[in-house]
Amino acid sequence: MLPPSFEDIVAARKFISPYLPRTPLVRIDKLSEELNCDYYAKLENLQPVGAFKVRGGVNLVGNEVSTGSDSDRVATGNDSNRVSSMRTDRPTLITASTGNHGQSIAYAGRLFDTPVIIYAPTANVNESKMQAMRDLGAEVRLHGRDFDQARLECERVAREEGFRYVHSANEPMLIAGVGTIGLEIFEDLPDVDVIIAPAGGGSCASSNCIVAKKINPRVRVIAVQSEAAPAMWHAWRNHTLDPYPTMRTEHEGLATRVPFELTNKILWELLDDFILVADEEINEAIGRLARHARQVAEGAGAASLAAAFRHRDRLRGKKVVGILSGGNIPLERFVKLMI
């Protein structure tokens, strides 16, 4: 299993551009002042499903199942909003997700008339994400206490039923699609110094590493994860794929217990630094983004800003991009943090 190349990411940009909007890169004045740097947020929360992963889903699913009849729909850009009957000649896609990855595959499945089944855990789930996947036409099955138990059941069913299993990270086409974030960052801010990316499965951080090291190797790419779920950090630090025994974060987008091979291989080679932050710091960052940027961020989406505040001394005077990876936070949690 080989990682995607920079050329694969450029090709992904061409493929997904008719389907997905380019997201803004916005300098946040108040945060820049507090951090003593030029802080920019890459607003992936403005994607159609509210998160960055849809880039990878559209690239992977579209390239695998797209036909001439599908390409006829590209020009409208809004065709994904209609409810269509699934074509029976398409392979069933099956995946495991706590929300955003599942939404990305469900969105792409509807876009390309392909049936989708998604396994999610029974605990620590974002119900709004579950409903969004159902609204996009996916069948959602709940199993196990956490993501990894849901994933193992999903893999078993895929083997037995012959479904196309879409891993949440070990998919080169998925990583290539996500890497288009980096292309947009460099187009909008060619002299960027630091890119901070959240790490759950690692597709965001790893793909941005590929882009940055090709365009400007001096740009530092930093990954960030919750210290209450440090599986990816532990894997990067120790060059191991061993599962981490605990996973207690409330932020489901960062809630992985088992590190994944493909993304970690990229990070081991290309990532400059990996930071852990507390869930409380992430919650503070959600509030800061709401107050100072007028943006709604889920925990994973605010993790980049939390890392910037924890290591602000390292960022002084630099041009820093924090990837606001998603905004799918439960309303009740968001309201509680705003009080």
C-alpha positions in Angstrom: 0.0 0.0 0.0 1.8 3.1 -1.3 1.0 6.6 -0.1 -0.3 9.1 -2.7 2.1 11.3 -4.5 2.0 15.0 -4.9 0.8 14.4 -8.5 -2.1 12.3 -7.2 -3.2 15.2 -5.0 -3.0 17.6 -8.0 -5.2 15.1 -10.0 -7.6 14.9 -7.1 -8.0 18.7 -7.2 -9.0 18.5 -10.8 -11.5 15.7 -10.1 -13.3 17.1 -7.1 -13.4 20.8 -8.1 -16.7 20.5 -10.0 -18.3 18.9 -7.0 -17.0 20.8 -4.0 -16.3 24.4 -3.2 -13.0 26.0 -2.5 -12.9 26.9 1.2 -11.8 30.3 2.5 -8.5 31.0 4.2 -9.2 33.8 6.7 -6.9 35.8 8.9 -8.4 36.2 12.4 -7.3 39.5 13.7 -8.0 39.0 17.4 -6.4 35.6 17.5 -3.4 36.9 15.6 -3.1 39.6 18.3 -3.3 37.2 21.2 -0.8 34.7 19.6 1.6 37.4 18.3 1.6 35.9 14.9 -0.5 36.0 11.7 -3.1 33.3 12.4 -5.2 32.1 9.5 -8.1 29.6 9.7 -8.7 27.2 6.8 -12.5 26.9 7.0 -13.3 23.3 6.2 -16.4 23.6 8.3 -18.0 25.3 5.3 -17.9 22.2 3.2 -21.3 20.7 2.2 -21.1 18.1 5.1 -19.4 20.6 7.5 -16.0 18.8 7.4 -12.9 18.3 5.3 -13.2 14.6 4.8 -15.7 15.0 2.0 -12.8 15.9 -0.2 -11.4 12.4 0.2 -14.8 10.7 -0.1 -15.7 12.4 -3.4 -12.2 11.6 -4.8 -12.2 7.9 -3.8 -15.8 7.1 -4.6 -16.0 9.1 -7.7 -12.9 7.7 -9.2 -14.0 4.1 -8.5 -17.6 4.2 -9.7 -18.0 7.3 -11.9 -19.3 6.7 -15.4 -20.3 8.8 -18.3 -23.8 9.2 -16.9 -22.4 10.6 -13.7 -20.0 13.0 -15.4 -23.0 14.6 -17.2 -24.1 15.8 -13.7 -20.8 17.6 -12.9 -21.6 21.0 -14.3 -24.6 21.7 -11.9 -22.5 21.3 -8.7 -25.8 21.0 -6.8 -27.0 17.6 -7.9 -25.8 16.0 -4.7 -28.7 17.8 -2.9 -31.4 15.7 -4.6 -32.5 12.3 -3.3 -32.0 9.7 -6.0 -32.6 6.0 -6.1 -29.4 4.0 -5.8 -28.3 2.1 -8.9 -28.2 -1.6 -8.3 -25.2 -2.2 -10.5 -22.9 -0.3 -8.1 -20.9 -2.1 -5.4 -22.1 -1.5 -1.8 -19.6 0.6 0.1 -19.2 -0.1 3.8 -17.1 1.9 6.3 -16.8 2.7 10.0 -16.9 6.2 11.3 -17.7 8.4 14.3 -19.3 10.9 11.9 -17.3 13.0 9.5 -15.7 10.2 7.5 -19.1 8.5 7.3 -20.7 11.7 6.1 -18.1 12.0 3.4 -18.7 8.5 2.0 -22.5 8.9 2.4 -22.3 12.2 0.5 -20.2 10.7 -2.3 -22.4 7.6 -2.4 -25.5 9.8 -3.0 -23.5 11.9 -5.6 -22.6 8.8 -7.5 -25.7 6.7 -6.9 -23.9 4.1 -4.8 -25.3 2.3 -1.7 -23.5 3.0 1.6 -23.5 1.2 5.0 -21.8 2.9 7.9 -20.9 1.3 11.3 -20.6 3.6 14.3 -20.1 2.9 18.0 -23.0 3.0 20.4 -21.2 5.3 22.9 -19.7 8.8 22.5 -21.5 9.4 19.2 -22.6 12.7 17.8 -26.2 12.1 17.1 -26.4 15.0 14.6 -23.7 13.3 12.6 -25.5 10.0 12.7 -28.7 11.6 11.4 -26.8 13.5 8.7 -25.5 10.2 7.4 -29.0 8.8 7.3 -30.3 11.9 5.6 -27.7 11.4 2.9 -29.1 8.0 2.2 -26.7 5.8 4.1 -27.7 2.8 6.3 -26.2 3.4 9.8 -25.5 0.5 12.1 -24.4 1.0 15.7 -22.0 -1.6 17.2 -19.4 -1.7 20.0 -18.4 0.8 22.6 -15.9 2.7 20.5 -14.8 3.4 17.0 -12.3 0.5 16.8 -14.9 -2.1 17.9 -17.3 -0.7 15.3 -14.5 -0.9 12.7 -13.7 -4.5 13.4 -17.3 -5.5 13.0 -17.5 -3.5 9.8 -14.5 -5.3 8.4 -16.0 -8.7 9.3 -19.2 -7.9 7.5 -17.4 -6.6 4.5 -15.4 -9.8 4.2 -18.5 -12.0 4.6 -20.8 -10.0 2.3 -18.2 -9.0 -0.3 -18.8 -5.3 0.2 -16.2 -2.7 -0.8 -14.7 -1.7 2.5 -13.5 1.9 2.7 -11.0 2.3 5.5 -11.1 5.7 7.2 -7.3 6.3 6.6 -5.6 3.5 4.7 -6.9 4.7 1.4 -4.5 6.5 -1.0 -7.3 8.1 -3.0 -8.9 9.4 0.2 -5.7 10.9 1.4 -5.1 12.5 -2.0 -8.5 14.1 -1.9 -7.8 15.6 1.5 -4.5 16.9 0.3 -6.2 19.4 -1.9 -6.5 21.5 1.3 -2.8 22.1 1.2 -2.9 23.1 -2.5 -5.4 25.8 -1.6 -3.4 27.0 1.4 -0.3 27.6 -0.7 -2.2 29.3 -3.5 -3.8 31.7 -1.0 -0.8 32.1 1.3 2.5 31.2 -0.5 4.7 32.4 2.3 3.0 30.3 5.0 5.4 29.3 7.7 3.5 26.7 9.8 0.4 24.5 9.1 -1.3 22.9 12.1 -3.6 20.0 11.4 -5.8 17.8 13.7 -5.0 14.1 13.8 -7.7 11.4 14.4 -6.9 8.9 11.7 -4.2 11.1 10.2 -5.4 11.8 6.7 -5.4 15.6 7.2 -2.0 15.9 8.7 -0.3 13.3 6.4 -1.7 14.8 3.2 -0.7 18.3 4.1 2.8 17.0 4.8 3.0 15.7 1.3 2.0 19.0 -0.2 4.1 21.2 2.0 7.3 19.1 1.6 6.9 19.3 -2.2 6.1 23.0 -2.5 8.2 24.4 0.3 10.1 22.0 2.5 10.8 24.8 5.0 7.2 25.0 6.0 6.6 23.2 9.3 3.6 20.9 9.5 2.4 20.1 13.0 -0.2 17.5 14.0 -2.4 17.8 17.1 -4.4 15.3 19.1 -6.2 15.2 22.4 -4.0 14.0 25.3 -7.1 12.0 26.3 -6.8 9.9 23.1 -3.1 9.9 22.2 -2.9 6.9 20.0 -1.6 8.7 16.9 0.9 10.8 19.0 2.2 7.6 20.6 2.6 5.9 17.2 4.5 8.9 15.8 6.8 9.2 18.7 7.6 5.5 19.0 7.3 4.4 15.4 4.8 1.7 16.4 1.3 0.8 15.3 0.4 -0.8 18.7 -3.1 0.1 20.0 -3.2 2.6 22.8 -5.0 1.2 25.9 -7.2 4.2 26.7 -9.3 6.6 24.8 -11.3 9.1 26.9 -11.7 12.3 24.8 -15.2 13.8 24.4 -14.2 15.0 20.9 -15.2 12.1 18.6 -13.3 13.4 15.7 -10.0 12.7 17.6 -11.3 9.6 19.3 -9.1 6.8 17.9 -7.4 4.0 19.9 -5.6 2.2 17.1 -3.1 4.0 14.8 -3.3 3.3 11.1 -0.5 2.1 8.9 -0.6 4.3 5.8 -1.0 7.7 7.4 1.5 6.9 10.1 4.1 5.9 7.5 3.7 9.3 5.9 3.9 11.1 9.2 7.0 9.2 10.3 8.8 10.5 7.3 7.4 14.0 6.8 5.8 15.4 9.9 7.8 18.1 11.8 6.1 17.9 15.2 3.2 16.4 17.1 1.4 18.2 19.9 -1.0 16.9 22.6 -3.6 19.3 24.1 -6.2 18.8 26.8 -9.9 18.5 26.1 -10.3 21.6 28.2 -7.9 23.5 25.9 -9.9 22.3 22.9 -13.1 23.6 24.5 -11.5 27.0 25.1 -10.5 27.1 21.4 -14.1 26.3 20.3 -15.2 29.4 22.3 -12.4 31.6 20.9 -13.3 30.6 17.3 -17.0 31.4 18.0 -16.3 34.8 19.6 -13.4 36.1 17.5 -13.9 34.4 14.1 -17.7 33.9 14.2 -17.1 30.2 13.2 -18.6 27.1 14.7 -16.0 24.4 15.3 -16.3 20.9 16.6 -13.5 19.6 18.9 -11.3 18.3 16.1 -11.8 21.6 14.2 -10.6 23.6 17.2 -7.7 21.4 18.0 -5.3 23.4 15.8 -6.0 26.6 17.6 -5.6 24.9 20.9 -2.2 23.7 19.8 -1.3 27.2 18.7 -2.1 28.7 22.1 -0.2 25.9 23.9 3.0 26.6 21.9 2.5 30.3 21.1 6.1 31.2 21.8 7.2 29.0 18.9 4.8 30.8 16.5 5.7 34.4 17.3 6.0 36.5 14.2 5.2 33.6 11.8 2.3 33.1 9.4 0.4 30.2 10.8 -2.5 28.3 9.3 -4.8 26.3 11.6 -7.0 23.8 9.7 -10.5 24.2 11.1 -11.4 20.7 10.0 -15.1 20.6 10.8 -18.0 22.3 12.5 -20.3 19.4 13.3 -20.6 19.9 17.1 -23.7 18.9 19.0 -25.8 22.0 19.6 -26.2 21.3 23.3 -22.4 21.0 23.7 -21.8 24.2 21.8 -24.4 26.1 23.8 -22.9 24.9 27.1 -19.4 26.1 26.0 -20.8 29.5 25.1 -22.4 30.1 28.5 
